[in-house]
Amino acid sequence: MSFREKYARIAEHYETLERPLDRYFCPLRRKAISFIEGKRVLEVGVGVGKTLKYYPRDVELCGIDAVPRALEIARRKARELGLNACFREADVERLPFPEGSFDTVVSSFV
């Protein structure tokens, strides 16, 4: 079973599975987001959207991940938070964006 298949199987339960680690990881996620500059942000490995609650509401966010099921969950969270966000299945080694598309690139625990 590939990493994508494994992650897709646990995507719906990822928040629950990681809850014991939130007290350590959430402050680090918040800090990572605090470093963004500009309005156009790419988040690599957005997963189920654990960082979304830390983004300013005026950011134009694009999140990529290799697992479509995780992106569905992140997309739902972004809508609930009122974020201007798009999500795409993509490989970080072959980004589907022209150079200069983003002001900041964020990645946490990828």
Secondary structure, DSSP 8 states (H G I E B T S, - for coil): --HHHHHHHHGGGHHHHHGGGHHHHHHHHHHHHHT--SSEEEEET-TTTTTGGGS-TT-EEEEEES-HHHHHHHHHHHHHHT-EEEEEE--GGG-SS-TT--SEEEE---
